[in-house]
Amino acid sequence: MPLSAPPATGSVWINTPPHSWKDLAGVPTVLGFWTLGCDGSAVVLRRLERLQREFGASLQIIAVHSPRTAAAQSIERVSNHVHRMKLALPVLHDADLETFGRYSPGGWPACVFIDAKQNVKGVVLGSDSDLMTDIVSHLGAVPSKEPARFRVGFQAPRRATELSFPSGVTVLDTPGVVAVSDEGHDRVLFGIVDAEAHTLSVTSIVDNLHRPGKLMALPGGLVAVCQPDDGTVSLLDPGKRTVHPLAVNLVRPVGLCLDLDGSIVVSDAGDDRLLRISAESVANRTVGTPKVIAGSGFTGQNDGAAGRASLSQPNAVCRTTTGVLFVDAGSNNIRLLTDKGRVHSVTNNSPTEVGLTDGPVHAALLNRPVDIAGAPDGSLAVVDQLNNRIRRLENGKLTTLGAKGLSDPEAAAVMLDGSILVADTSNHRIVRIDTGARSAKSLQLEGIERTLSLGAAPTVRGNAGMPLTLGYPSPGDGPWEIEVTAEPTNLLAAPLRVRRSDPGGEVVVNLGLAGQGVLTVTSTSVGVERSIRLPLEIR
């Protein structure tokens, strides 16, 4: 006899009005069981979205969130994640695993297929199945342009002048210049960090991306970016505002690092592998076929020869003196791919053993590490996402930095002064952690309105030893004290400080030695100050 489907229940419907099991009478149904902090779940949810669009009213898909860990039980955390994904499926939050227990799908992610008579017809476990369309057709569903029965909606979008779920940050080779993935707005921002004023002055924007993720700086001001949902890695040129694909048709690329030979190592969390984009593809800005350098393709945490080792959602990679260090988010471990071609676990955690425990690496605990970044002093910053903390790995010990109040941080980058920039994703901000002063400050966006209106604030360019004419801001009532400085200082023959009474006037400075840096023009009147910071390139 067919197995009758028990009702699906849960704590709350997140992005749709409350529904009952009776609402599904006569309609084939798919229950997609997923959990927060699982890249395989993200892959399956995107596939289920495509199925729902194809079959419309003849099928109803429900994304049942059944938390694997205590940290994933928070309704607020799940709601943030659903809105961040802009998930076009109704979500039932099964906080106490009641529905999960009734169906016992065997793990995450999993899909349970139910026919129109509400009989269970089958279960697919994992994210690597291509049978979904065939199974749905077997249930009697047919493609339809009519919308699905259960309508979904999202939170109002954040203003374009703010960040929306920032998911990547990297430091460029020009002092103080950084790039930030503004995932919710499908763009990458470039700007200059002022540590004293706690500001990020936006100078350029590359838009028309799709949910960009982690970033990696390349020589010459270029940046590589992951787009996990699209399965692509691309090269961005902020000066020309161009995008060049380097790798396509990956499962879920989420992390990048530059290797010694100029190639790019990619962590594909959806395929449980590390890949390499050749230096030739990077140099020529062409699409290539990445080479697998670690991971058998099976989920696990077994060490050994790179091709036979099993990985579990590798989320970020970082080049070290002995190999490529990576964080294995699914197993909660920090691991190393040595230059001799072997995978070695640095920490000793497991998928179910989580916590916020400092100490020697063999005893320390994490809870879904998702990024790792090297510092000038040789230490490493680790983003411990479900603990909402930044950890430091140094001399074989893991310690927790004092920054509190983070919410699902996704990425980190270390600046030359040792401070750490954190993409505080669900708080929609970039935080700068000054490890020496033991302080953490949110960076305020500046200049983004101007950059949006111009499309991009161009780099100031000139020839060594030649004069350069600059306009200056005119805040408040004049006259104004105008100061022009550069970092590094040798980019100007000398800093300029003059007094002007004409609003919107100009000043002239003499350029110094050839190089790249940051030019700052500051105007001060009675009680009012305004600065403009722009990239400077002298030939």
N, C-alpha and C positions, 0 to 999 in steps of 0.2 A: 504494500500500500504506500502511496506517496506520503511524505512527511509534511504535516500541516505546519505552516509558518506561525510561530508564536508572535504576539504583538511586539512591535518595537517601541520601547519606552525609554525615557531618559530624564535628565534634570531639566533641560530647557532646550527649546528651538532657538538657534542663535540668529540666523539671518532671514527668517521666514515666520509667519504667524504660527501659532500652535496647530498641530494636525493630530488626527486620530487614525488608528489602524483602519477604521471603516472608510476613510477617504480613499483608500487604495483598492477598494473592491472593484474587480473586473479589469484591473490594469497590471500587466507584468511589472515587477519591482526588482530593483537591485539595491541591496544594502552594502555600501562600501565602508568597511571597518578600517579606520585609520587612527593614528596617534600623533600627537604633537612631538616634534623633534625627531622625525623619521623621513629621510629623503625618499625612501621607497614609497611612503604614503603620498608624498607630493607628486611623484610620477603617476601613481594610480589615479589620484584625484583629477589630474589634468586629462587622463584618458577617459575617465567617467564624464567629465564635462563635454568632451567631444561626442561621446555616445548620446548624452542627453540632447545635445543640439541636433544630432542626426535623427533621432527617433521621436523627439518632441512629445506630443500628448499620448502616444502609444506606449510610453514607458515612463516610469517614475524612478529616479535614482535618489537615494538618501545617503548622505555622507554621515555615517555614525562615528562620532569621536569617542573612542574608548581608551582612556589614558593608560599608558604602560607604566608610568611612574607617578609618584605623588605630586611632583612639580607640574605635571600636565593636567591636574584636576581642576585648576583654577578656571572658572568661567571667563574671567576677564582676559586671561592669557590666551585661551582658545578663541575668544571673540576677536582679539587683536590679530591673531594669526589668520582667521577667516577673512577679515577685512583687508589685511595686508595682501592676501592672495587674490582678493576680489573674486572669491570662489562662487561660481555660478551654479551651485548645488545647494539644496536645503541641508542644513547641518543640525543633527540631533546630538546633544552633548550627553553621553552615557557615562556620567561621572563615577557611578558606583559599579560599572561593568555589568549592569543587569541584562541589557540586551546582548552584550558580548557573551555573557554566560549562557543565555538561552540558546544561542546559535553555535557556540563553541567553534569558531572558524579556524582555530589553530594558531593564530598569531596575527602580526600586522605587516603589511596591509593584507586584507582579504576581502573578497566579494562573494556575497551570497545571492543566488539567482532564484527568484520566486515567480511562478506563473500567475496567470489571471485568476486562477481559483485559489490562490494563496497556498500553494504547495511548493515546498523547497525542491528545486530541480538540480542544484549543484553548488559547489563551492570552489573558488579559485584562490589559492594562497600565493602571495608574493607579487612582485611588480613586473616580472618578465614574461607574462602571458600575452599572446596575440590572439587568444581565442574569444575575447569578450564579445566582439560583434557577432560571431557565429552563434554563441550561446544565447545572446539576446534575441536573435532571429528565431532560434529554436523555441523560445518562449512564446512566440507569436507576435512579437512587436514588429512594426513595419516603419520605415522612414516616414516622418511626418513634419510638415512645416508649422503645425499648430503648436503653440507653446505648451510646456509641461504643466501639469495640474498645480504643482506647488511653486508659487512665485517666490523669488528671492530678491533681496536688496542689500545695500551696503551703507556704511556711514558716509556722511557728506565728505567730499574730497577736501583735503587741506589746501590752503591758498598757495598759489604758485610762488609767492615770496617766502614760503616756509619750506622746511624739509618734510618729507613724507616717507616714513619707514626707511631711513638711510641704512644701506646694507653693505657698504664697502668704503674703505678709506686707504689712501696710499700717499706717501711723501715723494715728491718729484725731486729731480737732481738740482733744481734751482732752489736756493735757501728759502725756506718758509712757504713754498708753494705746495699745495696739496690738491688731491682730487677726491671727490665724494660721490658715491653712487646714491642718487636720490630715487630709490626704487619706485615709490608711489607715484612719482611724476615722470617716470620713464626717461630719465636724463642723468648725465654726469656733470657735476659742477667742478670748476677749477677756481682756486682762489688762494689768498695769502693769509696766513695765520699771524695775528698780532698777539703774542703771549701776554703782554702787559695790559692791553685793552680787552682781552678775551673776545676777539672778533675774528670772523672769517670773511674777508672781503672778496666777493665773487668777481672774477675777471673774465670768465668764459664759460659757456654752456654747450655741451654736445647733447642734443635731444633726439627724439624719434627712435629711441632705443625701446626695448621691451623688458621691463623689470630687471634692470642691470643689477649685478651682485658684486662680488669681491673684485678688487682692482689690483694691478701690479704696475709699478713705474718701470719704464724703459729709458735708456739713454736718449737724450735729445728732446725731452719733454713729452714723449709719447707714453700712452697708457694702454695696457691690455685689460679687457673686461670680460667677465663671465656673464652670460645670459642663460641661467639654468633652465627655465621653462622652454626656451628655444633650442637648447642643446648646442649653443654656439660659444666660441671665443673669438673676440674681435679686437682690432687695434684702433685706438682713437688718436686723432691728431687734433689737439685743442686749438692750435693756431688756424688750421684750415677748416676745423669743425667737420672732419670726415671720419667715416667708419669703414674699416677694411676687415672683412671676415678672415680668420685664420684657420678655424676648424668648425665643421658643421656636423649635424646628425649624431652628436654625442647624446648620452642618456640624460645626465644632469651634472654638467660641469659646475663646480662651486668654488674652486680654489686655484691659485696660480703662483708660480715663482720663477724667477729667471735663473737658469743654470749657468755654469761656468763657461760653456761653449756658445752662449747666446741663444740656446733653445729655451722653450718654455715648458715647465712641468705643470700638468693639469691634474687636479684631483676630481675624478668623476664619481660622485657619491652615489649616483643612481646605478652605476655599473660595478661598484666596489673595486675600482682599479685606479692606478696612476698612469698617466699618458705623457708622451713627449711630442710637442710641436717642434719641428726641426728649425734650426737657426736659419736655414735657407728660406723657409716660408715666412719667418718673421722679417728677415731683411728685405725680401721682395714683396711683402704684404700680399701674399697669395694664399689661397686655401690649399691645405695639405691634408694628408691622412695621418693622424697622430699614431705613434707607436706605443704599444702597451709596454710599460717598464716594470710594473709590479701589480700583483693581484691575479688570482686564478679566475675571477668572475663569480666565485661563490662567497656568500657572506660568512664571515667568521673572524677569528683573531689568531690564527695559527701563524707562527713565525717560520722562517726558513728561506729557501731560495725564492727570489722575487717572483718568478713565474708560478710557483706553487703555493705561495703564502696566501692566506685568505684575509681580506680587509673588510671593514664594516663601516660604510659611509664615510670614507676619507673626505674631510671638509676643508682642509687648508694645507699648504705645503710651504716649506721655508728652507732655503739652502744654508747648510752649515759646512764646517771644515771637513766633516767625515761623510757627508751624504745629504740626503733630502729628508728633513724631519717633517712629519705630518701628524695631524690630529685625526684620530679615528673616532668620529662622533658616536657611532653606533655601539662601540665597545667601551667608550669613555676613556680611551687610552691615547698617550703620546707615543708615536712609533717612529722608527728610523729606517729608511732605505739606504743602506750603505753603498759606497762607491764600488764595493766588491759584489754588489748584486744580491744582497740578502736583506730580509726584513727582520728587524729586532724591536721588541716592545720595550720602551723605556719605563713606562708605568705598568702596574699589575692589576688593572681594574677589570670589570666585566660588565655586560649590558645591564645587569640587575644590581650591581654593587656601585652605588652612587653616594656622593656626600661632599662636604666642604671640609676636608681634612688636610692640613698642611703637614710637611715633614719630608723625610727622604722619599725619593720618587717611587720606590718599591712599595711604600705604605700610604702614599697620599691618595686622596679620592677627588674625583671631579664629577660633574654632571653635564654631559654633552659639551665637550670642548669643540669649538667651531672655527677658531682662527689662532694663528701663532705668528709672531713677528719678532725679528731680531733687533736688538738694541746695540748702540755703539760700544758698550762695555762688555759685550758678549753674552749678556743675559737674554732671556726670551720672555715676551709677554704672551700669555695664553688667555683667550676669551672663553670663560667658563659659563656658557649661555644660560642653562637652566638654574644655575646658582646665582645668576645676575652679578657676577664678579669678574674681575681681572686678576689673574694669578701670575706670579713671576717664577720662572724656572732658572735657577742659578746654582752652580756648584753641586748638582745632584739633589737639590732640595726644591720643593714647591712651597711658595708662600702666597698669602692672599694680600693684595693691596687694599688700602683703606677706603677706596671709593665705594660708596653705597648709593642706593637709589637708582641703579641702572635697571632697565627693563628689556629683557631679551636682547642683549648686545650681540651684534653679528660679526663685527670686524674691529681690528686695531692696527695702528701703525705707530712706529717709534720715530720721533724727530731727533735731529742731531744733538739737541740739548738733553736728550734722555726722557723728555716728557712723552706721554702716550696719548694719542688721539683714538677715541673709541666711538664707533657707530652705535649709539644708544638707540636701538631700532624702534622699539615700541614707545619710547619717549620722544621720538621724532627730533633728535638733536645729535650734535657732535660734542663730546666731552673731552676736555684736555686734562689729563692727570699729571700733575707735577710731583714726581716721586720724591724729589728732594725736599720740597715743602710740605709733602703729604696733604696736598689739596687737590680738589677736582672742581673745575669750572666749566659750565656750558658755554660754547662759543656762539655769539650772536652773529647772524648773517648781516652783512653790509654790502651795499652796492648791487644787490640782486635786481632791484627795480631797473636800475640803469642798464645792467647787462641784458636783462630781458628785452628792454626797449631797443637796444642796439643790436641784439643778436649775440654780440660778443664784444668785450672790451679789448681792443687790439693791443698787442705788445708794442711798447715804445721802442723804436729802433733808431740807431744813429751810428756815426763813424767816430772812431777814437780821436780825441783831441778837438772835435768840432763843436760849435755852439748848438744848443737845443732850446727851442722856444716852447714854453709850457703855459697852458691856462691854469688858473687857480680857483678854488671854490671861494664864495663870498658869504659866509654865514653871519647872521646878525647884522648889526650896524657897523660900518667902517669907521676909521681906517683898519686895515688888517696887517698883521705881521705874517709874512710868507716865509716858510722854511722849506727847502728842498734838500733831501738827503737820499743816500743810496746804500744798499747792503748787497755786496760788500762795498766798503767806502771808496775803494780805488776806481769804481765805475764813474765817479765824478772827479774832476780836477780839484774841486773843493766844494763843501756844502754851501748853500746860499741861504742868507737870511736878510730880507729887505722889508720895507714898510710901503704899503700901497693903499691908495684911496679910491681907485676905480674898480667898481664891481665888474667881475667877469673879465678882468684884464689879463696880461701875460707877463711872464718873467723869463729871463734867459740864463741858462747854466752852461758851463763848459764840461763836455764829456771827458772822461778819463781813459782808462785802459780798456782793451777789448775784453769782453766776457758777458756773463748773464747774471741777473740779480733782480732786485726789487727797488723801484723808485717810489718815494713817498713825498707828496706835496701836502703841506699842512698850512691851513689859514686859521689865525686866531684873532678874535675881536674881544670885546669886553664880555667875559663870561661864556663865550661860545668858541668851540674849536671844531674844525672839520678836516679830515684827512682823506686823501685819495691815494691808494696804493696800486701800482701797475707793474707788470713784468717789464724788465728793461734788458735790451739786447744791444750790445755794442760790437761792431765789426772792425 
